Amino acid sequence: MSQHIDFIDGPLTGSPGDIGETEKWWVERHEALKQTGYLLRSRYRPDWKPSWVGTNKFFIDCEDAQRVGVSDNFPLPTCYLYLRFQIRLGMDATRISDGKPVMLKMLPSEEGPYELEINKLFSTEPLFSNPRNHCVQLLDVVWLPNDPPIIVHPLLRPFYDPRLQTYGEFVTFFAQICEVSLVYPLIALYSCLLDQGVQFMHENNVAHRFVVSFSA
């Protein structure tokens, strides 16, 4: 069982102008991350002042009022708990070298080394270039002194935003994530939709164990 981690398990503050305990961890590492090539949003800079203070702007309309988030869809209570944990690990950022939006994720030592090892496995050859590999690419690993590793992924968006507009887009999307396999002749009218990416992971002795749209 995982140990209690203060900045992950602590409650979120309610005021939009407050920096929560989760966010403070990133604020404290803003300059170190900048030196490694990653820039956090203005909200997480040590000298940040809310842009809506002293104006008629509603705070929710301001970019620097937005805390880090992964998804606004919680179909099941267990999904909410999973995302509440994940949100406290992740932070969006910009890669300074080319302006690419990225997602940083801190890997607590209490969770073991496996996530980093699995990310490296599917982001290196010969698995990386396999067309059945749909794992998000590991772009970088940031090592800060006395801290757990921080992995860097491309910043993704939901598969349904923007919405599919044409049949061609649907067919292309469907072909990328699924393959149709007839299970037995007696039930040939039914197709078993098997996710290529999950199959590929299983064939390489990795179990995903949480296959949902918001869990990359």
C-alpha positions as CSV (number, residue, x, y, z in Angstrom):
1,M,0.0,0.0,0.0
2,S,1.3,3.5,-0.9
3,Q,2.3,5.8,1.9
4,H,0.6,9.1,2.5
5,I,2.2,11.8,0.4
6,D,1.4,15.2,1.8
7,F,1.4,17.3,-1.3
8,I,-0.5,14.6,-3.2
9,D,-3.1,13.6,-0.7
10,G,-3.6,17.0,1.0
11,P,-6.8,19.0,0.4
12,L,-7.0,21.5,-2.4
13,T,-7.6,25.2,-1.4
14,G,-10.7,26.8,-2.5
15,S,-9.7,30.4,-3.3
16,P,-8.6,30.9,-7.0
17,G,-5.8,33.2,-5.9
18,D,-4.2,30.7,-3.6
19,I,-1.5,28.3,-4.6
20,G,-2.3,24.9,-3.3
21,E,0.1,22.4,-1.7
22,T,0.2,20.5,-4.9
23,E,1.1,23.6,-6.9
24,K,3.7,24.7,-4.4
25,W,5.8,21.7,-5.1
26,W,6.0,22.9,-8.8
27,V,6.5,26.5,-7.9
28,E,9.5,25.6,-5.8
29,R,11.0,23.9,-8.8
30,H,10.2,26.5,-11.4
31,E,13.7,27.8,-11.8
32,A,15.3,24.3,-11.8
33,L,12.9,23.2,-14.5
34,K,13.6,26.3,-16.5
35,Q,17.3,25.5,-16.4
36,T,16.5,22.0,-17.8
37,G,14.5,23.5,-20.7
38,Y,10.9,23.6,-19.5
39,L,8.9,26.7,-18.6
40,L,5.8,26.5,-16.3
41,R,2.8,28.8,-16.8
42,S,2.9,32.3,-15.1
43,R,0.8,31.0,-12.2
44,Y,3.7,28.8,-11.1
45,R,6.4,31.4,-11.3
46,P,7.8,32.6,-7.9
47,D,6.9,36.3,-8.6
48,W,3.3,35.5,-9.9
49,K,0.5,38.0,-9.1
50,P,-3.0,37.1,-10.2
51,S,-3.8,39.0,-13.4
52,W,-7.4,39.6,-12.5
53,V,-6.7,41.5,-9.3
54,G,-7.5,45.2,-9.6
55,T,-9.5,44.6,-12.8
56,N,-13.1,43.8,-13.7
57,K,-12.2,40.4,-15.1
58,F,-13.9,37.3,-13.7
59,F,-11.0,35.1,-12.5
60,I,-12.2,32.0,-14.3
61,D,-11.7,33.8,-17.6
62,C,-8.0,34.3,-16.9
63,E,-5.4,31.8,-18.0
64,D,-3.4,32.1,-14.8
65,A,-6.5,31.2,-12.7
66,Q,-6.5,27.7,-14.2
67,R,-5.1,25.0,-12.0
68,V,-3.6,21.9,-13.6
69,G,-6.2,19.4,-14.7
70,V,-6.4,16.1,-16.6
71,S,-10.1,15.6,-17.3
72,D,-13.5,16.9,-16.4
73,N,-15.2,13.6,-17.0
74,F,-15.7,11.3,-14.0
75,P,-18.0,8.4,-15.1
76,L,-17.2,6.4,-11.9
77,P,-16.1,7.2,-8.4
78,T,-13.0,5.2,-8.8
79,C,-12.1,7.2,-11.9
80,Y,-12.4,10.4,-9.9
81,L,-10.1,9.0,-7.2
82,Y,-7.6,7.9,-9.9
83,L,-7.6,11.4,-11.5
84,R,-7.4,13.2,-8.2
85,F,-4.2,11.3,-7.6
86,Q,-2.9,11.8,-11.2
87,I,-3.7,15.6,-11.2
88,R,-1.3,16.0,-8.2
89,L,1.5,14.4,-10.2
90,G,1.1,16.2,-13.5
91,M,1.8,19.7,-14.7
92,D,1.6,21.3,-18.1
93,A,4.6,23.2,-19.4
94,T,6.3,24.5,-22.5
95,R,9.5,23.2,-24.0
96,I,11.7,26.3,-24.3
97,S,13.7,25.0,-27.3
98,D,10.7,24.9,-29.7
99,G,7.7,26.1,-27.8
100,K,6.1,22.7,-27.8
101,P,3.4,22.2,-25.1
102,V,4.3,19.2,-22.9
103,M,3.0,17.4,-19.8
104,L,5.3,16.8,-16.9
105,K,4.6,14.0,-14.5
106,M,6.4,13.4,-11.2
107,L,6.9,9.7,-10.3
108,P,6.8,9.2,-6.6
109,S,9.4,6.7,-5.4
110,E,6.7,5.1,-3.3
111,E,5.1,4.0,-6.6
112,G,8.1,2.0,-7.7
113,P,10.3,2.3,-10.8
114,Y,8.0,0.5,-13.2
115,E,6.2,3.4,-14.9
116,L,9.5,4.9,-16.0
117,E,10.8,1.6,-17.2
118,I,7.6,0.9,-19.2
119,N,7.7,4.4,-20.7
120,K,11.3,3.8,-21.8
121,L,10.4,0.4,-23.2
122,F,7.7,1.6,-25.6
123,S,9.6,4.8,-26.5
124,T,12.8,3.1,-27.7
125,E,13.4,0.7,-30.6
126,P,12.4,-1.8,-31.8
127,L,9.0,-1.2,-30.1
128,F,8.8,2.6,-30.7
129,S,8.4,2.5,-34.5
130,N,6.0,-0.5,-34.5
131,P,2.7,0.8,-36.1
132,R,0.7,-1.1,-33.4
133,N,2.4,0.9,-30.6
134,H,0.0,3.6,-29.6
135,C,1.7,4.5,-26.3
136,V,2.4,8.2,-25.7
137,Q,6.0,8.9,-26.5
138,L,8.4,9.6,-23.7
139,L,10.2,12.8,-24.8
140,D,12.5,13.3,-21.8
141,V,13.3,12.5,-18.2
142,V,14.2,15.3,-15.9
143,W,16.3,14.5,-12.9
144,L,16.4,17.2,-10.2
145,P,18.6,16.9,-7.1
146,N,17.0,14.9,-4.3
147,D,13.7,14.6,-6.2
148,P,12.0,11.7,-8.0
149,P,12.2,11.6,-11.8
150,I,9.9,13.8,-13.9
151,I,8.8,12.3,-17.2
152,V,7.9,14.5,-20.1
153,H,5.2,13.6,-22.6
154,P,3.5,15.6,-25.4
155,L,0.5,17.5,-24.2
156,L,-2.5,15.6,-25.5
157,R,-6.2,16.6,-26.0
158,P,-9.3,14.5,-25.7
159,F,-10.1,12.3,-28.7
160,Y,-13.5,13.9,-28.9
161,D,-12.3,17.5,-29.1
162,P,-12.6,18.7,-31.8
163,R,-15.5,16.4,-32.8
164,L,-15.2,14.2,-35.8
165,Q,-16.8,15.9,-38.8
166,T,-16.7,13.4,-41.6
167,Y,-17.0,9.6,-42.1
168,G,-13.4,9.6,-43.3
169,E,-12.3,11.1,-40.0
170,F,-14.2,8.4,-38.1
171,V,-12.8,5.6,-40.2
172,T,-9.3,6.8,-39.7
173,F,-9.8,7.2,-36.0
174,F,-11.4,3.8,-35.7
175,A,-8.6,2.2,-37.7
176,Q,-6.0,3.7,-35.4
177,I,-7.4,2.3,-32.2
178,C,-9.2,-0.9,-33.1
179,E,-9.1,-4.0,-35.2
180,V,-12.0,-6.3,-35.9
181,S,-11.6,-10.0,-35.2
182,L,-14.2,-12.7,-35.6
183,V,-14.1,-14.9,-32.6
184,Y,-15.9,-18.1,-33.7
185,P,-17.8,-19.0,-36.8
186,L,-21.0,-19.6,-34.8
187,I,-21.0,-16.1,-33.6
188,A,-19.6,-14.5,-36.7
189,L,-22.2,-11.8,-36.5
190,Y,-20.5,-10.5,-33.4
191,S,-17.1,-8.8,-33.6
192,C,-14.6,-8.7,-30.8
193,L,-13.1,-5.2,-30.8
194,L,-9.6,-5.5,-29.5
195,D,-7.5,-2.4,-28.9
196,Q,-4.3,-2.7,-30.9
197,G,-2.3,-0.7,-28.4
198,V,-3.5,-2.9,-25.4
199,Q,-2.8,-6.1,-27.4
200,F,0.7,-4.8,-28.2
201,M,1.4,-4.0,-24.6
202,H,0.2,-7.4,-23.5
203,E,2.4,-9.1,-26.1
204,N,5.3,-7.3,-24.5
205,N,4.4,-8.5,-21.0
206,V,2.9,-5.2,-19.8
207,A,-0.7,-4.9,-18.5
208,H,-2.4,-1.5,-18.7
209,R,-5.0,-2.3,-16.1
210,F,-7.0,0.9,-16.5
211,V,-8.1,1.3,-20.1
212,V,-10.2,4.4,-20.2
213,S,-10.1,7.5,-22.5
214,F,-8.4,9.8,-20.1
215,S,-5.6,7.3,-19.1
216,A,-2.9,7.5,-21.7
